[in-house]
Amino acid sequence: MKTKKKKFKWLKRFFIFIITIIAIVYVGVFLGHKVFFKVPYSDKPTVQSIGNKGFQLGAAAKAQPLTISDFIKVFALQVKRYNEVSSSLWPNNPLVNQYVIADDYKNHQIYLIAPNGHYKKITQKEMKKYGIMRMTYNGGWSAFNKNGIEGAYIALDENALTNYYSFERYQHIGSYDPFSTYAHELFHVSQNDWSSDSESKVNEGDRLDDSNSRKKRMLLIQQLMLAISDKNKRDIHTRDAVSTYIDYKHKNKKDYKIALLKDRIEGTAYYYELMSSLYAGYPEIISTDSDVYHALELLMANDNPMYRATGLPDESYEMGGFAGILLDMQAIARGQDSNDWKRKIEKDPLLTPMDLLASSYQTNSLPAVKKIPTSGEYEKWVGEMEKMQHRGTGPQNIFAFLYDHLYHF
């Protein structure tokens, strides 16, 4: 009898201990997210639109939806527009007729959006029929291909919807940005069929301690942006970028090798994101590739802080994406097929958009390598980027992630 009483007391104490730990975790996460590490918030645009009266880009140029139900109408039109142009975005593009399952996880509303823009609410039980595991954080994403349809699941956050800080840096979409995630991550799915090289799959973090490589890639991003934005001197700036890249490739071999896979995979996915997002986000002003390139000229002008990046793999998005855009522009200017570089990059696992851009010039026709930025110039450039992009600090993002997992699962 005494043994049973002791066992009961032990179980009771253990149960109280577990409950106490859970309570501490919940309270700690609540206070961390709501009090000590609040995510920066602005319900008004803080960045001016880009362009002129008839051709404006950015969140400030549009009336933004205030509820998820209103946003779904916008998202559905973006999905429709994407599916209208997707076949032209990449040769033999497999990413056509793509659906979206959009999950407003805080309000427990789920929407199925068809490629033609029609949408309807579905239940969580119906969603599971597509093999989807629910995610409770902004931008949660997974691909699906079941029950006769394919596409992507995306988790939506009503707080991010009304927080300009969360999306106004994505000026190529100009609204709350799940569509950009949809296009970018779907492209990664298609890359599973590309030729791959296991030796290039190296991951050593952001490598911020390699300051020489970071500053060279900063200069390269600046030169690529100049080449895109200044069409009158495009060839001059492109040659500068190629000189910088060749110097980096030969003198920063370790960084180059570590960056190679990301420059190739993330760079091309970012190219696809930029192209598709501009079509989907601005159907009223963008209807052709020429319109897209004009928009990119505007977005890249004046070393736009919204399109800067430092550290691996973040730089790879910009380097590969911008080089891809210039490969398109170069092919068009030379009367060539702008899909040729895309076909080549699928087949060669050691090829990046910058490699292809460099191969289009004779080495002896290139200018001398420009002086790399000083540490002070680099720190200023990064500081302006961080101030404008409002990505939040590590603790802010961690506590927001934990809060959504604990309180909205």
Buried (B, 14 or more C-beta within 10 A) or exposed (E): EEEEEEEEEEEEEEEEEEEEEEEEEBEEBBEBBEEEBEBEEEEEBEBEBBBEEEBBBBBBBBEBBEEBBEBBEBBBBBBBBBBBBBBEBBEEBBBBBBBBBBBBBBEEBBBBBBBEBEBEEBEEEBBEEBEBEBBBBBBBBBBBEEEEBBBBBBBBBBEBBBBBBBBBBBBBBBBBBBBBBBBBBBBBBBBEEBEBEEEBEEEEEEBEEBEEBBBBBBBBBBBBBBBBBBBEEBEBBBBBBBBBBBBBBEEBEEBBBBBBBBBBBBBBBBBBBBBBBBBBBBBEBBEEBEBBBBBBBBBBBEBBBBBBBBBBBBBBBBBBBBBBBBBBBBBBEEEEEBBEBBEBBBEBBEBBBBBBBBEBBEEEEBEEBBEBBEEEEBEEBBEEBBEBBBBBEEEBBBBBBBBBEBEBE
